[in-house]
Amino acid sequence: SPDLWLSLRNNATYFFIHLLFIPIELLVAVMLNSSFKGAKFFKSMVFLPYIINGVAISYTFSYFFSPINGAFNEIFTVLGLEGLIQNWLSDAGIVNYVLSSVSLWRFSGYHVIIFIAALKSIPQDVMEAATVDGANAWQKFKAIQVPYIQLVIDFILFDNVRGALQAFDIPFVMTAGGPGYASSTFTLYTINTAFKFNSFGLASTMAVAIMVLIIIVYLIQNRLVNVFRGRR
């Protein structure tokens, strides 16, 4: 079905947008791991979106991006940028990027907190020795922090694959996969196949297929990462 392949392409949008932001999440974690005034407050603010109910977040952003009195378009109007106003949730060309940005806002804090926990596990005497040897922040990040938390980075990469291919609540609540199948995801398509078209056998097969697909994509990604590390 062409709609199935379109759904998988939509999943790929989530995957690549989250993947591009993983280095940024790591850098944010490094900054929040350092001792500065207000660090605990910022950690709480970063993690807060993850603990909020996903359905509530989706409904909130649905109103935020609404073309009728939506806050996002109102901001452009106040700033005199009416030319940037869009139908954010009904334009097939941009809707997946909008939904991916909402997903990014919700889950990035989770990754940041995991990175912070991993950075806390690095022995302080190693970091202090590097400081005594004259290493700057970038050198310590590249030669000490990244190698020490390599297993956590691998976990985040796997979690990105799993999360991207299982994206459901945000597109379901905000667009119901529309317009048409423009923002449908594989999980949403599977559920519609089961409960909307009553094809439970096909839906079960698709559920198994997504598990296999997650493993395949992760293995390919892991292979590419190992090649990159070897070259480096």
C-alpha positions as CSV (number, residue, x, y, z in Angstrom):
1,S,0.0,0.0,0.0
2,P,1.4,3.4,-0.9
3,D,-0.1,4.8,2.3
4,L,1.9,2.4,4.3
5,W,5.2,3.6,2.7
6,L,4.1,7.2,3.2
7,S,3.6,6.4,6.9
8,L,7.1,4.9,7.2
9,R,8.5,8.0,5.4
10,N,6.8,10.1,8.1
11,N,8.4,8.0,10.8
12,A,11.7,8.8,9.1
13,T,11.1,12.5,9.6
14,Y,10.8,11.9,13.4
15,F,14.0,9.8,13.3
16,F,16.2,12.2,11.5
17,I,15.1,15.3,13.4
18,H,15.7,13.6,16.8
19,L,19.0,12.2,15.5
20,L,20.2,15.7,14.5
21,F,19.5,17.0,18.0
22,I,21.2,14.2,20.0
23,P,24.6,16.0,19.9
24,I,22.8,19.2,21.0
25,E,21.2,17.3,23.9
26,L,24.6,16.0,24.9
27,L,26.1,19.5,24.9
28,V,23.2,20.8,27.0
29,A,23.8,17.9,29.4
30,V,27.5,18.8,29.7
31,M,26.6,22.4,30.5
32,L,23.9,21.4,33.1
33,N,26.3,19.0,34.6
34,S,28.7,21.8,35.5
35,S,28.3,23.7,38.7
36,F,26.5,27.0,38.2
37,K,23.8,28.9,40.0
38,G,20.3,27.7,38.9
39,A,21.5,24.4,37.5
40,K,18.9,22.4,39.4
41,F,16.1,24.7,38.2
42,F,17.1,24.3,34.6
43,K,17.4,20.5,34.9
44,S,13.8,20.5,36.2
45,M,12.6,22.7,33.4
46,V,14.3,20.5,30.8
47,F,12.8,17.3,32.2
48,L,9.3,18.7,32.9
49,P,7.9,18.1,29.4
50,Y,8.7,14.4,29.5
51,I,6.6,13.8,32.7
52,I,3.6,15.7,31.4
53,N,0.9,13.4,29.8
54,G,1.4,13.1,26.1
55,V,-2.2,13.5,25.3
56,A,-2.3,16.8,27.2
57,I,0.7,18.0,25.4
58,S,-0.8,17.1,22.1
59,Y,-4.1,18.9,22.8
60,T,-2.2,22.0,24.0
61,F,-0.1,22.2,20.9
62,S,-3.2,21.6,18.7
63,Y,-4.6,24.9,20.0
64,F,-1.1,26.5,19.8
65,F,-0.9,25.8,16.1
66,S,-4.6,26.3,15.3
67,P,-5.2,28.5,12.3
68,I,-8.1,30.1,14.1
69,N,-6.8,32.3,17.0
70,G,-3.8,30.0,17.4
71,A,-1.1,31.5,19.6
72,F,1.7,30.7,17.1
73,N,0.1,32.7,14.2
74,E,-1.0,35.4,16.7
75,I,2.7,35.9,17.6
76,F,3.6,36.4,13.9
77,T,0.7,38.9,13.6
78,V,1.9,40.9,16.6
79,L,5.4,40.9,15.2
80,G,4.2,42.0,11.8
81,L,5.3,38.8,10.2
82,E,1.9,37.8,8.6
83,G,3.8,36.4,5.6
84,L,5.0,33.5,7.8
85,I,1.5,32.5,8.9
86,Q,0.7,28.9,7.8
87,N,-1.9,26.2,8.3
88,W,0.6,24.3,10.4
89,L,-1.5,21.1,10.9
90,S,-3.2,20.9,7.5
91,D,-0.4,21.6,5.1
92,A,1.0,18.3,4.0
93,G,4.4,19.8,3.2
94,I,5.1,21.0,6.8
95,V,2.8,19.0,9.1
96,N,5.3,16.3,9.9
97,Y,8.0,18.8,10.8
98,V,5.6,20.5,13.2
99,L,4.7,17.2,14.8
100,S,8.3,16.2,15.0
101,S,9.1,19.5,16.8
102,V,6.5,18.8,19.4
103,S,7.9,15.3,19.8
104,L,11.4,16.8,20.1
105,W,10.2,19.3,22.8
106,R,8.7,16.5,24.8
107,F,11.4,13.9,24.7
108,S,14.7,15.8,24.5
109,G,14.7,16.5,28.2
110,Y,14.6,12.7,28.9
111,H,17.7,12.3,26.8
112,V,19.4,15.2,28.6
113,I,18.7,13.8,32.0
114,I,20.1,10.4,31.0
115,F,23.2,12.1,29.6
116,I,23.6,14.0,32.9
117,A,23.4,10.8,34.9
118,A,26.0,9.2,32.7
119,L,28.3,12.2,33.0
120,K,28.0,12.0,36.8
121,S,29.4,8.5,36.7
122,I,32.7,9.7,35.3
123,P,35.5,9.6,38.0
124,Q,36.2,13.2,39.1
125,D,39.9,12.4,39.5
126,V,40.1,11.7,35.8
127,M,38.6,15.1,35.0
128,E,40.8,16.9,37.6
129,A,43.9,15.2,36.1
130,A,43.0,16.4,32.7
131,T,42.5,20.0,34.1
132,V,45.9,19.8,35.7
133,D,47.4,18.7,32.4
134,G,46.0,21.8,30.7
135,A,43.1,20.2,28.8
136,N,40.4,22.7,27.8
137,A,36.6,21.9,28.0
138,W,36.5,20.7,24.4
139,Q,39.5,18.3,24.8
140,K,37.9,16.9,28.0
141,F,34.6,16.5,26.2
142,K,36.1,14.7,23.2
143,A,38.8,12.6,24.9
144,I,37.1,11.8,28.3
145,Q,33.4,12.4,28.5
146,V,32.3,11.0,25.2
147,P,34.3,7.7,25.5
148,Y,33.2,7.2,29.1
149,I,29.5,7.4,28.2
150,Q,29.7,5.5,25.0
151,L,27.2,2.8,26.1
152,V,24.7,5.5,27.1
153,I,25.1,7.2,23.7
154,D,24.3,3.8,22.1
155,F,21.2,3.5,24.3
156,I,20.0,6.9,23.2
157,L,20.5,6.0,19.6
158,F,18.5,2.9,20.0
159,D,15.8,4.7,21.9
160,N,15.6,7.2,19.0
161,V,15.0,4.4,16.6
162,R,12.4,2.8,18.8
163,G,10.6,6.1,19.5
164,A,10.6,7.3,15.9
165,L,9.1,4.0,14.6
166,Q,6.5,3.8,17.4
167,A,5.4,7.5,17.2
168,F,1.6,7.5,17.9
169,D,0.1,9.8,20.5
170,I,1.2,13.2,19.0
171,P,0.0,12.6,15.4
172,F,-3.1,10.7,16.6
173,V,-4.3,13.6,18.8
174,M,-3.1,16.5,16.8
175,T,-4.0,15.5,13.2
176,A,-5.4,11.9,13.3
177,G,-2.9,11.2,10.6
178,G,-4.3,13.9,8.3
179,P,-4.6,15.5,6.0
180,G,-5.3,12.2,4.3
181,Y,-2.3,10.1,5.3
182,A,0.1,13.0,5.2
183,S,1.0,12.7,8.9
184,S,0.1,9.1,9.5
185,T,2.8,6.9,11.2
186,F,3.3,3.2,11.0
187,T,1.8,2.6,14.5
188,L,-1.2,4.8,13.7
189,Y,-1.6,3.0,10.4
190,T,-1.5,-0.4,12.2
191,I,-4.1,0.6,14.7
192,N,-6.4,1.9,12.0
193,T,-5.9,-1.3,10.1
194,A,-7.1,-3.3,13.1
195,F,-9.9,-1.2,14.6
196,K,-11.1,0.9,11.7
197,F,-10.9,-1.7,8.9
198,N,-11.2,-4.7,11.2
199,S,-8.2,-6.5,9.6
200,F,-6.7,-7.9,12.8
201,G,-4.5,-10.5,11.1
202,L,-2.8,-7.9,8.9
203,A,-2.4,-5.5,11.9
204,S,-0.8,-8.3,13.9
205,T,1.7,-8.9,11.1
206,M,2.5,-5.2,10.9
207,A,3.1,-5.2,14.7
208,V,5.6,-7.9,14.3
209,A,7.1,-6.2,11.3
210,I,7.7,-3.0,13.2
211,M,9.6,-4.9,15.9
212,V,11.8,-6.5,13.2
213,L,12.2,-3.1,11.5
214,I,13.4,-1.5,14.7
215,I,16.1,-4.2,15.1
216,I,17.2,-3.8,11.5
217,V,17.4,0.0,11.5
218,Y,19.3,-0.1,14.8
219,L,21.8,-2.7,13.5
220,I,22.5,-0.6,10.4
221,Q,22.8,2.6,12.5
222,N,25.1,0.8,15.0
223,R,27.3,-0.4,12.1
224,L,27.6,3.1,10.7
225,V,28.4,4.5,14.1
226,N,31.2,1.9,14.6
227,V,32.6,2.7,11.1
228,F,32.7,6.4,12.1
229,R,34.4,5.7,15.4
230,G,37.0,3.5,13.6
231,R,37.8,6.3,11.2
232,R,38.0,8.8,14.0
